[in-house]
Amino acid sequence: MKDANIYMNLWQKYRPVILSKMKQAHIENQEYQLMKHEFESIGDRTSSGYSFNLEIKDGKVSNNIGGTAVARDLFEVLKNSDTAKNMMESNHIKITLSKEFVLAIRITEL
């Protein structure tokens, strides 16, 4: 895969804010505006875009994210965080990135 792990450093940068938003998502859905130019400087997804839907249940991805390195790399970064791993094992988490680069996080207990 030519685009394997190319977004890891970007997601590492955002990891603290994503973890904070995940914690807050237990109370209400969360959104966070990401920077379009950061994604465009790394990848070349002009035709397909960077948006994705990532669903996690029981600590595992429950939908098909095979075609999007952006989502795969985010999951890898979260998987390597004890805080995120604990949340992912006991909740149903939906993380989406819109075409406008708004990251939305919704959490429901299993």
N, C-alpha and C positions, 0 to 999 in steps of 0.2 A: 504494500500500500504506500503510495507516494505521499499521502497526507497523514501518515500515522503520527499521532501525538504532537502535531504542529500547534495545537491550541493549548497545550498543557501549561506553558508559562503564563499565558494570558489568564487562564482560569485560576492558577495559583495566586496571581495578583489579586483577583477578585474574591478569593476564598473567604477571607475574614468577613466581608460584607454579605456574601451569600450565606454563610453560617449564621450570621446575625439575623438575616431575613428569614431563614428557615426556622429559627427559634420563635420569631415573632409571628410566623405563619400559623402557629398553633392557635393564636388569638384571632387573627384576621389575615386574609390573603395579602400577599406582599408583592410589590413591584419595585424594580430598580432599573434606571436608565443606563445602558451601557453605551460605549462609544463606537460608532460605526467604523471610524477610520482605523481603530485598533484591529478589528477583524479583517478589514480589507488589506491592511499592511501585511497580514500573515497569509491569508488564503486567497484563492481566486475562484470565488463562487458567485460571480456576477450574474450568471444566468439562473442558477437554482436558488441563490440567496443563502442566508445563514440561519434562517428560522428553523426551529425544531420543537418537537413535543417529546419530553422525557418523562416516563412514568416508572416509579420505583415502588415495588411491594416486597415485603419480606427481605429487604436488602438487595434485591435483584431488579434489573430492568425488566419491565413487564410488557413493553411494546418494542417494535422493531426500530432500532436506531442505527442499524448497520450501514446505512447510506450517508450518515452525517458524522463526520469527524468532530464537529463542534460539540455535539451531544455526547459522543463517546468519550471525548477528553474531559468534559465536565464530570461525567460519572466517575472516571478514573481518579480525578482530583478529590471528589467527595469520598470515594471509597477509601482513600488513604488518610482520611481524617476520622479520628475516633469519635468526635462529636457527631459528625454527619453520619457515620456508620451506625451509631446507636439510634439516631432518629430514623434512618432508612429501614432499620430492622423492625421497628415497632409502629410504623406509619405508612400510609399510602401517600406518596409525594408526587405531585405533578409540577414539573418545571417546564416552562415554555419560553422561547425567545421569539418575539414577533419580528416582522419585517422592519419595524421601526426601532429594533434593538432594545425593546423593553423586556427584561427578564421578569417573569411572573412565577411566583411560588405559592402553591396551594397544598395544604397538608390536612389529611383526615386520619384519625386513628383507625387501626385495623380492627 
